[in-house]
Amino acid sequence: MPTKNKPLKKRKPPENQDEQKKKSPAKPKIKIEGLKYFAMLKPLLEHLHEHQCQRDTAGNRTLHYDQYCMLVLLYVLNPTVSSLRSISQTSELTKVRDKLGNEKASLGSLSEAGGLFSAELLKPIIETLSAQVNDAAPDRRLSSIKQTITAVDGSLVNALPSLITASILKQTTGSALVRWRLHTHFEVNNLLPVRVDVTPDGGGENDERAVLNRVVEEDRLYVMDRGYAKFALFNSIVSSSSSYVCRLRDNTVYETTRELELTEGDRAADVISDTIVKLGGSSSNSNCPDHPVRLIQIRCTPHRNRTGGKAKGSTAPNSDGILRIATNLLNVPAEIIALIYSYRWTIEIFFRFYKQLMGGVHLISHDPNGIKVQVYCSMIACLLINLWTGSRPTKRTFEMISFYFQGLASEEELLAHIEKRRAAEEAKRAKEARQNFC
């Protein structure tokens, strides 16, 4: 007898994709924690939006200060944006306009912005971001220094002026370039620039020592090269409740009043002598230091000017193999003074980083105020990178961030790089801790 076919079980209708996604465990979305700092940058700039708009009676201004700063930051962080014309072209892109809320910025508007918007208004933003950066001495031995260690130096940047101005300069000075000097203060503890003053290159009120004398702050330890060796500047720093560590010229005249005993640590740091001196010898000049000065001599490798003479306008003298360091710090070990001066080179590394990677070798404005805006935006970028990654900016990290903004690197790849950097930093700190314990 034929059996009835068993009724087929009704198959459940396939779940739609949304339901399947709900049931399957969702992968955690990887976010770079530091990007929140970039998001908070816009609120920090918002109060600049109406700056210089009072003269816009027609209400047709399309490029505001906050938008200009964001475009300059885009120039700093993206090597493919390499000129003012490139910034103008970038401002037309839909994604850029959506993110920054700007309209197309013409070359005329961008050129005017450099001299119109006050660079000084960016300083409070730099201070706000600086306050969030971890302040940790790069060497544990520097933790005993309570004042803020600040390396000071200047760097030249060249600008090509208008054809008429360039022609006049060529005939009168022999060069068609306008040279500007960036007088920079660089905090060693967090390895970041904190102040930049822009002046034409020259002497008088634009001399590097005169500029520093005008902006000396209290409770800082200024670390300087021999170009800053001026007795009146030393007096000004000490009267401001600050200190200095400054290299002296090899032919500096001085009179030794007391010899200080060297320790084993001093000798290990190649310290030759530690003395209290009277700078200027027996001179009664009123500009001589009005405070006790300590002179520490350190052995170094003697060398001639790298090119054997005055190359590219350099007047740097040869070295006789002895570093002569003057300071008003009388109770700090000589080996620590030598260590402090060695960190003066961090500002040289920053200048190289700024010029080679952050577009500093090319000026997008020839106005002193516009140059300041560009430099301050670079300082903001350095602070942002520090907050993103938790460590000082490096060439590799800057490249990865640039690749990310260009779309060449994914968020996951950038995150992996940052995590690798953090792991390396933690391993370094752990190693130092073990050495301290031993």
N, C-alpha and C positions, 0 to 999 in steps of 0.2 A: 504494500500500500504506500503510495507515494506520500512522503512527509512534506508537510508544508515548509516552505522556506522560512527560516527564522527571520523575523523582521530585522532589518539592518539598524544598528544603533545610530541614532542621529549624532553626527559629529558636531561638536561645538563650533560655532563660527569662529574663525581666527580672530584673535584679539588684534585690535588695531595697534599701530606702532606706538601711539601715545601710552596705551595701557601697558604694553610691553616695557616701555621705558620706566613706567612707574614701578613695575614689579622688579625689574633688574636693578641691582645696586648701582647707584649713580657714581660715576667717577668724580672724585673731588676736583673742582676746577682750580688749576694752579694759578695763583696770583702772586705777583711780585709785591711783597709787602711795601717796599719803598715807593711804589707808584702813587700811594696816597699822598706823598709829599709833593709830587708834581700836581696832583689835583688841588692841594691846598695852596698852591702858588697863585692861582687865579684870584682867590679871595684876598690874598696879600697885595695883589696889584690893583684890585678893583677901585680903591680910593684914588688911584691916579687917573681914572678914566676921564674926569672932567678937567684935568689940569690943562691950563692955557686955552680953555674953551670960552672964556669970558669975552675974548675978542672976536669970536665966531658969531657975530650978530645974525648972519644969514642962516645959521644952523646947518651948514653943509659940510662940516668936517667929517671925514670918513675914516681917518686914521687917528686913533687916540693913543695916549701914552701907554696904557696897559697892553694894548694890541701891538704897539711898536716893540715893547720889551719882549713879548712872546715871540715875535718874528726874529728878533736878535738872538734869543735863546735857541730858536730853531737853527739859525745860522751857526751858532757855537757848537751845537750838539750833532749837526749833520754836515759832514765834510763835503757832500755834493752841493750844498748851498754855499757858494764860494765868493759871492760878490753882492753888491747892492742890487744890481740888475737881476741876479739870481733870486734874491729875496722877493723882489717885485713879482717875478714870474711864479714863485712858489705861493705867494699870497692869492693867486687866482685859483689854486686847486680846491676842489670841493671839500675834501676832507680837512684841509687846513682851515678853510673858512668855517666849517662846522665846529671844529675843535676850539678855534681861537675867537670865533664870533666877529671876525673882521671882514671888511670888503677888500676888493683889489686895491693894493697900495701902489700908487704910481711912483716912478723914480723921483719926481719932484717932491711928493709928500714925504718919502723916506729921507731924502736929502735935507729937507727943511726940519724934520723931526730931530735930527742930531743936534741942532743948535737951539731948538725951541723948548724941548722938555728938559727940566732940571734934573741933572744926574744926582744931585744931593738927596732927592727924595727916595732914592734906592737904598741909601745907607741904613735906614731903620729896618728894611726888609732883610738886608744882609745880617744885621745884628740879631733879628728874630730867628733866622735860620742857624746862625752861629751858636746861639744859646742852646740849641738842640743837639749839637755835635758833641760827642764824647771827648772830654779833655783828658787825654792820657799821655804821659811823657813817653816818647819813643825809646828812651833808655831809663831803666829804673833808678839809675844813679842821679838823674835830673829831678826826681821827685822831691828832693830836699830843697830845691829852689822854689821859694814861695812867690816870687814875682813872675809875671808872664814873660817867658822868653820870646823875644820878638826880633827876628832877623830883618835888617833894613838894607835895601840896595835899590839901585835904579837900572832901568833897561831902556835902550833906545829903540824906537820904531820909526820907520820912514813913511812919509806920505808924498804922493805925487800931486802937486797942486794944479791949478788951471794952466793952460798953455802959456798965457800971457805972463802969469806969475813965475812959471818955470823958466821962461825965457829970460826974465829979469834976474832971477836967482843964478842962472847959469853964467850970466855975464858978470855979476857982482861977486859971487862966492865960488864959482867954478863947479857948483853942483845944482841940479834942478830939483833936488829932494828937500822937503821940509822935515826936520828931525824933531821928534817929540820924546821926552823922557818920562817914563813911568816910575815915579817914586813909590816904592811898594813896601808895606809892612807885612811880614809873614810870621804867623805864630807857629813856633816849633812844636808845641805840645799837640796841636791838632793838625799840623801840617797844612794849613790853609791861609790864604791871603786875607787880611782884614781891613786894609786901607790902601788906596792908590791915589796919588796926587799927580796930575798931568801938567807939565810945563814945557815950554819950548826948551830945546837943548841950548844951554849957555850958562854963563856965570851970573854974578850979581844975585838978585833975589831968586833966580832959578837954580842957583847952585845947590847941589844935593844936601850940603850941610845946612844951608840957610833954610831950605824947605823943611828938613827934619826939625830944626830949631823952632819953627813956627807951630809944629804939631805935636811936640813932646807931651806925653801923658804920664800920669803918676802910676806907680806900682808896676812898672815894666822894666825888664832887663834887655836893653838894646844891644844886639850883636852886630858889629859893623866891620867893614874892611878898612884898609888904610886911607881910602879916599875921604872918609868921614873924620879922620884924625884932626881935630881942631879943639884947642883948649877951651875956648868960649862955649863950644857945644857940650863938652864934658861938664862944665860948670852948670849949664842950663839943665842938663839931664839930672844931675844930683840935686839941684835946687827944686826940681819937680818931684822929689821923693822917688826917683827911679835910679837905675844903675846902668852901667855899660860894660861891655867887653869889646875892645876895639884893637885891631892890629895897627901897629905903628910903622912908619917908614923906617927903612934900614939905617938912615942917616939921622934919626931923631936924637937930639941932644938931651942928656939927662944926667943927674947927679945922684948917686946911690947914697941913701941915708941909713939903711939897715938891711942886713942879709937875713933871710928866713930859711929855716932848715927844711931840706927836702925829705919826704918820706919815701918808702919803697914804692908805693903806688905812683908817686910823682915821677920817680926815675923810670918806672915801667912805662909811663906815658911819654917818655922822651923829654921830660922837663929838664933843662940844663941849669936854670937858676930861678930863684924866687926872691925878689927884693922890693923894698919900699924906696921910691925914688922921688926926686923933684924934677919934673919935666921942664925943659928949658934951661937946665943947668943953673948958673948963678945969675941969670937974667932977672931983672926986677920988673919985667913986663907985667902990667896989670891983667893981661889975658891969660897968664899962667893958671894952672888948676888951683882952686882955692880949697882943696880937700886932699887928703892923703891918697897917693896913687901907687898902685902895686904894678910892678913890671915882671911878667913871667916870660922867660925865653924857652922856646921849645925847638928841639931839633927836627928838621924836615929835610927832604931831598933837595939839594941845590939844583937850580936849573936856569937856563937862559930863556928869554922870550921864545915861545914855541917856534916862531918863524925866524928867530935870530935877529929880529929888528922890529921896526915899527910897521907892522902889516895892517892894512885896512884902517889906518888911523889910530891903531893901538899905541899907547904910550906906556904900557905896563912895564915896570923895570924888571930886571933879572932878580933871582932869589939867591942869597948867599948861604942858604941852608939853615937859617934861624928865623923862626916866627917870634916877633916881639909883640906881646899882648899886654895892653894896659887895661886896668880895671879899678874900680873903687870898692870892689868886694874884698874885704881884708880877711874874712874868716872862712871863706870857701876854699877847700883844698885845691892846690894848683892843678892836680890831675882833672878835677871837675871843670875848672876854667878852660883847660885844654879841650875837654869834651864839648863844652858849650860852644867854643869857637868852631869846632869841627862841624857843628850843625848849621853854621852859616851857609853851607853849600846847598841846604835844602831850598833856599830861595832861588838859587841858580837853576836848580832842577825844575822849579815851578816855572821860571821864565821860559825854559826850553819846552816844557809841557804846554804852556799857554800859546807860544808862537807856532810850534810845529803841529799841534793837534787841535787847538781851539780857535784857529783862524786869526790869532793875534798878530801874525806877521803882515796881514792885510787889513788896513783900516777901512771901515765902511763909512766913516765920517772924517772930515778934515777939520772939524770944529773941536776945540779942546773939551767942551762939554759933551759932544758926541762921542769922542774917544773915551771919556769917562763912562758913559752909558755902556759902551761896548765892553770895557774892562769890568765894570760892576756886574753886568750880565754874565760874564765869564766866571766871576767869583760866585755868583748865585748858582751857576751850573756845577762848580766844584763842590759847593755845599750840598746840592741836591744829590750828586753822585755819592758823597760821603754818607748821606742819610739813607739812600737807596741800599748801599752795600754794607754799611756799618764800618767802613774803613776808608783810608785816604784814597783819592783817585790815583789810578795807575794807567799806564798806556794800554795794557790789555783790556782792562775793564772799560775804559773810554771807547776803545774800538768795538767791544761787544755791544755797548749801549748804542753806539752809532749804527751798527749793523741792525739792531732791533728797530730803531726809528726808521731805517731805510727799508725794512721788510726783509732783509737778508737773513736775519736770525730770528728764530721763534722765541716766544715767551719762555718756553721750557728750556731752550738752550741758554738763554740769558740767565734764568734762574739757576741752572746747573753751574754756570760759571761763578755766580755770586756765592753759591753754597760751597764751591771748591775753595774760593778765596777765604770764606769764613772759617772753613776747616783748617786751612793753612795757618791763618792767624791764631786760631785756638791752639794748634799744635805748637806754634812758636811760643805762645804765652806759657803753655804747660812746660815746655823745655826750660824756659827762663825760671819758672817757679821751682823746678827740680834743682837747677843750679844754685838758686838762692838757698834752698833747704840744705844742700850739701855744704 
